[in-house]
Amino acid sequence: MREPARLGRTRLPDGRYLGWAEWGPSDGTPVLFCPGAATSRWLAFGGDAVDAFGIRLVSVDRPGLGASDPAPGRTLSSWATDLRHLIQDRALHVPSVVGFSQGAPFALALAADGLVNAVAVVSGSDELAHPRFAHSLTPQVKAMVDAVAADPDAATASFADFGSADALWDLIITTSPEADRAVYTDPVFRQAFRHAMDEAFSQGPAGYARDTVLAMARWPFDPAGITVPIDLWYGQQDTSPVHSPDFGASLAGRLPTATRHLLPDAAGSLLWTHTEAVLRTLLDHAR
């Protein structure tokens, strides 16, 4: 875990700002990062690897989180529109993208909009509202999906009432297997992770709540229309109820260009335990 090499905000055409953080060489191969739920641009991965591989890693705060201005009523489609402007402003050309956990649908939305050349979905949230998962979700997650479908505004308010850095940290630790807790509670990692969470809630819980509504709703794009290479990375020891009930098996079938990597010894934290494998595979596509 390292401090960002560069921090900034990009002004969008409507006057809002998107906050971002960068690691690695400024002239490196650009890789966008969509971090997971309740975190911010301060969460990264790769450490020395981004320099060794020549990667310019760009982590972006979604609207209402961290240093990004709110965008009431935002969607996955409007997120892609925002990132189109950021990519142009930061001269990222056609980057690759990594989507971790709840960041996965945001990364795939960029691919669906033709903005990236390759995608790595790591421990990614699946389309939980899709009918194929109607009977495989945990009762709590099914209740969240049903609540969003019935009344998105009421669900948003409910998620906001629950949302805080402390509440989400406790939830992550109590629902994670030992393999993940060993990573998350490492003193250096814990400090960086908690800082990223505190920054995510610096404007209050509304940004987190909107993210969660979007993650629990149907996606506004057809995965079958995505044409760039996609790698789906899942750890068989992952116990998160909001990632993928079948470890990306059915999602791989819906994405014509997807390759699924199911690692028997890994858990939800594989973005940090198997960083080099993820990055090497992504760079093979990008280059």
C-alpha positions as CSV (number, residue, x, y, z in Angstrom):
1,M,0.0,0.0,0.0
2,R,1.4,3.3,-1.1
3,E,0.4,7.0,-1.0
4,P,-0.8,8.3,-4.4
5,A,1.8,9.8,-6.6
6,R,-0.7,12.4,-7.9
7,L,-4.1,13.7,-6.6
8,G,-6.5,15.9,-8.4
9,R,-10.1,16.8,-9.6
10,T,-11.4,17.0,-13.1
11,R,-14.1,19.5,-14.0
12,L,-17.0,18.0,-16.0
13,P,-19.1,19.9,-18.6
14,D,-22.0,20.4,-16.1
15,G,-19.6,22.0,-13.5
16,R,-19.2,19.0,-11.2
17,Y,-15.8,17.7,-10.3
18,L,-14.6,14.1,-10.2
19,G,-11.8,13.3,-7.7
20,W,-9.0,11.0,-8.7
21,A,-5.7,9.6,-7.5
22,E,-2.8,8.2,-9.6
23,W,0.0,5.8,-8.9
24,G,2.9,4.8,-11.2
25,P,4.6,6.6,-14.0
26,S,2.6,9.5,-15.6
27,D,3.5,8.1,-19.0
28,G,2.7,4.5,-18.2
29,T,0.0,2.2,-19.6
30,P,-3.3,3.7,-18.3
31,V,-5.4,1.5,-16.1
32,L,-8.6,2.9,-14.4
33,F,-9.7,1.5,-11.1
34,C,-13.3,1.3,-9.9
35,P,-12.9,0.5,-6.2
36,G,-15.4,-1.4,-4.1
37,A,-18.4,-0.3,-2.0
38,A,-17.9,2.4,0.6
39,T,-14.3,3.2,-0.5
40,S,-12.7,6.0,-2.4
41,R,-9.8,7.0,-4.7
42,W,-7.5,6.4,-1.8
43,L,-7.9,2.6,-2.1
44,A,-5.4,1.1,-4.6
45,F,-3.4,-2.0,-5.2
46,G,-0.2,-3.1,-6.8
47,G,2.4,-1.3,-4.7
48,D,5.8,-1.7,-6.4
49,A,4.1,-3.7,-9.3
50,V,2.6,-0.6,-10.9
51,D,6.1,0.9,-11.3
52,A,7.7,-2.4,-12.4
53,F,5.0,-3.0,-15.0
54,G,4.9,0.6,-16.2
55,I,1.3,1.1,-15.2
56,R,-0.4,4.5,-14.6
57,L,-3.1,3.4,-12.2
58,V,-6.0,5.9,-11.9
59,S,-8.5,5.4,-9.1
60,V,-11.7,7.5,-9.4
61,D,-14.2,8.6,-6.7
62,R,-17.8,8.0,-7.9
63,P,-20.1,11.0,-7.6
64,G,-21.0,11.8,-4.0
65,L,-18.0,9.9,-2.6
66,G,-14.6,11.3,-1.5
67,A,-13.7,14.3,-3.6
68,S,-16.3,13.9,-6.4
69,D,-19.4,16.1,-6.4
70,P,-22.8,14.5,-6.0
71,A,-25.0,13.7,-9.0
72,P,-28.5,13.0,-7.8
73,G,-30.2,10.3,-9.7
74,R,-27.0,9.1,-11.4
75,T,-26.9,5.8,-13.3
76,L,-24.3,3.4,-14.6
77,S,-24.8,5.1,-18.0
78,S,-24.2,8.6,-16.6
79,W,-21.1,7.2,-14.9
80,A,-19.7,6.2,-18.3
81,T,-20.5,9.7,-19.6
82,D,-18.5,11.2,-16.7
83,L,-15.6,8.9,-17.3
84,R,-15.5,9.7,-21.0
85,H,-14.7,13.3,-20.1
86,L,-12.2,12.3,-17.4
87,I,-10.4,10.0,-19.9
88,Q,-10.2,12.9,-22.4
89,D,-9.1,15.5,-19.8
90,R,-6.4,13.2,-18.3
91,A,-5.2,12.1,-21.8
92,L,-5.7,8.4,-20.9
93,H,-6.5,7.6,-24.6
94,V,-8.1,4.1,-24.4
95,P,-7.3,2.7,-20.9
96,S,-8.0,-0.7,-19.4
97,V,-10.1,-0.9,-16.2
98,V,-10.2,-3.0,-13.0
99,G,-13.5,-3.3,-11.2
100,F,-13.2,-4.7,-7.6
101,S,-16.3,-5.9,-5.7
102,Q,-19.1,-3.4,-6.1
103,G,-16.9,-1.5,-8.6
104,A,-17.5,-4.3,-11.1
105,P,-20.7,-3.1,-12.7
106,F,-19.2,0.4,-13.0
107,A,-16.2,-1.1,-14.8
108,L,-18.4,-3.1,-17.2
109,A,-20.5,0.0,-17.9
110,L,-17.3,1.6,-19.3
111,A,-16.7,-1.4,-21.5
112,A,-20.3,-1.4,-22.7
113,D,-19.8,2.3,-23.7
114,G,-16.7,1.5,-25.7
115,L,-14.3,3.5,-23.4
116,V,-11.8,0.8,-22.5
117,N,-9.7,-1.9,-24.2
118,A,-9.9,-4.6,-21.6
119,V,-11.5,-5.3,-18.2
120,A,-10.5,-7.2,-15.1
121,V,-13.4,-8.0,-12.8
122,V,-12.0,-9.0,-9.4
123,S,-14.3,-10.5,-6.8
124,G,-16.9,-8.6,-8.6
125,S,-20.5,-8.0,-7.8
126,D,-22.7,-9.8,-10.3
127,E,-26.1,-8.6,-11.7
128,L,-27.8,-9.8,-8.5
129,A,-31.2,-8.6,-9.7
130,H,-31.1,-10.9,-12.8
131,P,-33.7,-13.6,-12.7
132,R,-31.1,-16.4,-12.8
133,F,-30.2,-15.6,-9.2
134,A,-33.9,-15.5,-7.9
135,H,-33.4,-18.6,-5.8
136,S,-29.7,-18.4,-4.9
137,L,-29.3,-15.1,-3.0
138,T,-29.1,-15.0,0.7
139,P,-32.4,-13.8,2.3
140,Q,-30.8,-10.5,3.3
141,V,-29.4,-9.8,-0.2
142,K,-32.7,-10.9,-1.8
143,A,-34.6,-8.4,0.5
144,M,-32.2,-5.6,-0.7
145,V,-32.8,-6.5,-4.4
146,D,-36.5,-6.7,-3.9
147,A,-36.5,-3.4,-2.0
148,V,-34.7,-1.6,-4.8
149,A,-37.1,-3.1,-7.4
150,A,-40.2,-2.0,-5.4
151,D,-39.2,1.5,-4.4
152,P,-35.6,2.8,-5.3
153,D,-36.1,6.0,-3.3
154,A,-37.1,4.2,-0.1
155,A,-34.2,1.7,-0.6
156,T,-31.8,4.6,-1.0
157,A,-33.0,6.1,2.3
158,S,-32.6,2.8,4.0
159,F,-29.1,2.2,2.7
160,A,-28.2,5.8,3.8
161,D,-29.5,5.2,7.3
162,F,-27.2,2.1,7.6
163,G,-24.2,3.5,5.8
164,S,-21.1,4.6,7.7
165,A,-17.4,3.8,7.6
166,D,-17.7,2.0,10.9
167,A,-20.8,0.0,10.0
168,L,-19.3,-1.2,6.7
169,W,-16.0,-2.1,8.2
170,D,-17.7,-4.2,10.8
171,L,-19.8,-5.9,8.1
172,I,-16.8,-6.7,6.0
173,I,-14.8,-8.2,8.9
174,T,-17.7,-10.3,10.2
175,T,-18.7,-11.7,6.8
176,S,-15.1,-12.4,5.6
177,P,-13.3,-15.7,5.9
178,E,-10.1,-16.0,7.8
179,A,-8.0,-15.6,4.5
180,D,-9.6,-12.2,3.9
181,R,-9.4,-11.0,7.6
182,A,-5.7,-11.7,7.6
183,V,-5.3,-9.3,4.7
184,Y,-7.8,-6.6,5.9
185,T,-6.6,-6.5,9.5
186,D,-2.9,-6.3,8.6
187,P,-1.9,-3.0,10.3
188,V,-0.7,-1.3,7.1
189,F,-3.6,-2.5,5.0
190,R,-6.1,-1.7,7.7
191,Q,-4.9,1.9,8.0
192,A,-5.1,2.4,4.2
193,F,-8.5,0.7,3.9
194,R,-10.0,2.6,6.8
195,H,-8.7,5.9,5.4
196,A,-10.3,5.1,2.0
197,M,-13.6,4.4,3.8
198,D,-13.5,7.6,5.9
199,E,-12.9,9.6,2.7
200,A,-15.8,7.8,1.0
201,F,-18.2,9.1,3.7
202,S,-16.7,12.6,4.0
203,Q,-19.8,14.0,2.3
204,G,-22.2,11.7,4.2
205,P,-23.8,8.4,3.2
206,A,-25.7,9.4,0.1
207,G,-23.0,8.4,-2.4
208,Y,-22.7,5.0,-0.8
209,A,-26.5,4.6,-0.8
210,R,-26.8,5.4,-4.5
211,D,-23.9,3.0,-5.4
212,T,-25.8,0.3,-3.6
213,V,-29.0,0.9,-5.3
214,L,-27.3,0.7,-8.7
215,A,-25.5,-2.5,-7.7
216,M,-28.8,-4.1,-6.6
217,A,-30.7,-3.1,-9.7
218,R,-30.8,-4.5,-13.3
219,W,-27.9,-3.3,-15.4
220,P,-28.8,-0.8,-18.2
221,F,-26.6,-2.5,-20.7
222,D,-26.5,-6.0,-22.3
223,P,-23.3,-7.8,-21.3
224,A,-23.5,-9.7,-24.6
225,G,-22.7,-6.5,-26.5
226,I,-19.3,-6.0,-24.8
227,T,-16.6,-6.9,-27.3
228,V,-13.3,-6.2,-25.4
229,P,-11.5,-9.0,-23.5
230,I,-12.8,-9.5,-20.0
231,D,-11.1,-11.6,-17.2
232,L,-13.3,-12.6,-14.3
233,W,-11.3,-13.3,-11.2
234,Y,-12.9,-15.1,-8.2
235,G,-11.5,-16.9,-5.2
236,Q,-13.3,-20.1,-4.2
237,Q,-12.9,-19.2,-0.5
238,D,-14.8,-15.9,-1.0
239,T,-17.8,-15.8,1.3
240,S,-19.3,-12.4,0.4
241,P,-23.0,-12.7,-0.3
242,V,-22.9,-9.6,-2.6
243,H,-20.2,-10.7,-5.0
244,S,-21.3,-13.6,-7.3
245,P,-23.4,-16.5,-6.1
246,D,-21.8,-18.8,-8.7
247,F,-18.3,-17.2,-8.7
248,G,-18.9,-15.6,-12.1
249,A,-19.9,-18.9,-13.9
250,S,-23.1,-17.6,-15.4
251,L,-21.7,-14.1,-16.0
252,A,-18.9,-15.7,-18.1
253,G,-21.6,-17.3,-20.2
254,R,-23.2,-13.9,-20.8
255,L,-20.0,-12.2,-21.8
256,P,-18.8,-13.5,-25.1
257,T,-15.2,-12.4,-24.6
258,A,-14.8,-13.4,-21.0
259,T,-12.2,-15.8,-19.4
260,R,-13.1,-17.0,-15.9
261,H,-10.3,-17.6,-13.4
262,L,-11.5,-19.5,-10.3
263,L,-8.7,-19.7,-7.8
264,P,-9.2,-22.5,-5.2
265,D,-6.8,-21.0,-2.6
266,A,-8.0,-17.4,-2.9
267,A,-10.8,-15.4,-1.3
268,G,-12.4,-12.0,-1.8
269,S,-9.1,-10.1,-1.2
270,L,-7.4,-11.7,-4.3
271,L,-6.8,-8.2,-5.8
272,W,-4.1,-7.8,-3.2
273,T,-3.0,-11.5,-2.8
274,H,-2.8,-12.2,-6.6
275,T,-2.1,-8.7,-7.9
276,E,0.6,-9.6,-10.4
277,A,-1.5,-12.3,-12.1
278,V,-4.3,-9.8,-12.5
279,L,-2.1,-7.1,-13.9
280,R,-0.1,-9.3,-16.2
281,T,-3.2,-10.7,-17.8
282,L,-4.7,-7.2,-18.2
283,L,-1.5,-5.9,-19.8
284,D,-1.4,-8.7,-22.2
285,H,-4.7,-7.5,-23.6
286,A,-3.9,-3.8,-23.5
287,R,-0.5,-4.2,-25.3
